[in-house]
Amino acid sequence: MAADPAQLSPAREALRAWLTGAGVEEADVEVVLIAVGEACANAIEHGYRFAPGASVTVSARLRAGRLEVEIRDTGGWREGPSQGGDRGRGRLIMARLMDEAQLDGTPDGTTVRLVKHLSGRE
């Protein structure tokens, strides 16, 4: 997707459609959408600072009741300005909602790997 905040909603809807089509329960769908939305928003804000022409790649796969999602950008990680309040909690939200949340930042970009063990699946 384009690294543009306006693309967050269409990306969530595409992921929702894929998850629902794969038979993922609604409660799990909602949790995953929040975590992936946070990761995508962070990639846009911290990786590119809304740079024109930049993109964020989201890939997902289901394996034996385990959902693995990877969010990748090729921008350089930059911490956002310290604004307090409700800012700066994206990584915490991802870690609390998912069973695994890993962020790997390099000079070539950042990759977020999220894993969720799905309800009612083996």
Long-range contacts (C-beta under 8 A, 24 or more apart in sequence): 1-40, 1-55, 1-56, 1-57, 1-58, 2-54, 2-55, 2-56, 3-43, 3-44, 3-47, 3-48, 3-50, 3-51, 3-54, 3-55, 3-56, 3-73, 3-75, 4-44, 4-50, 5-41, 5-44, 5-50, 8-37, 8-40, 8-41, 8-44, 11-36, 11-37, 11-40, 11-58, 12-36, 12-37, 15-58, 15-60, 18-60, 19-60, 19-67, 22-62, 24-62, 24-67, 24-118, 25-118, 25-119, 25-120, 27-119, 28-67, 28-116, 28-118, 28-119, 31-97, 31-98, 31-116, 32-67, 32-69, 32-97, 32-98, 32-114, 32-116, 34-93, 34-97, 35-69, 35-93, 35-94, 35-97, 35-98, 35-101, 35-114, 35-116, 36-69, 36-71, 36-114, 38-90, 38-91, 38-93, 38-94, 39-69, 39-71, 39-90, 39-94, 39-112, 39-114, 40-71, 41-90, 42-90, 42-91, 42-112, 43-71, 43-72, 43-73, 43-75, 43-110, 43-112, 44-73, 45-80, 46-75, 46-77, 46-78, 46-79, 46-80, 46-110, 47-73, 47-74, 47-75, 47-76, 47-77, 47-78, 47-109, 47-110, 48-73, 48-75, 49-75, 49-78, 51-75, 62-118, 64-121, 64-122, 65-117, 65-118, 65-121, 65-122, 66-115, 66-116, 66-117, 66-118, 67-115, 67-116, 67-117, 67-118, 68-113, 68-114, 68-115, 69-113, 69-114, 69-115, 69-116, 70-111, 70-112, 70-113, 70-114, 71-111, 71-112, 71-114, 72-109, 72-110, 72-111, 72-112, 73-109, 73-110, 74-108, 74-109, 75-109, 75-110, 76-107, 76-109, 77-105, 77-110
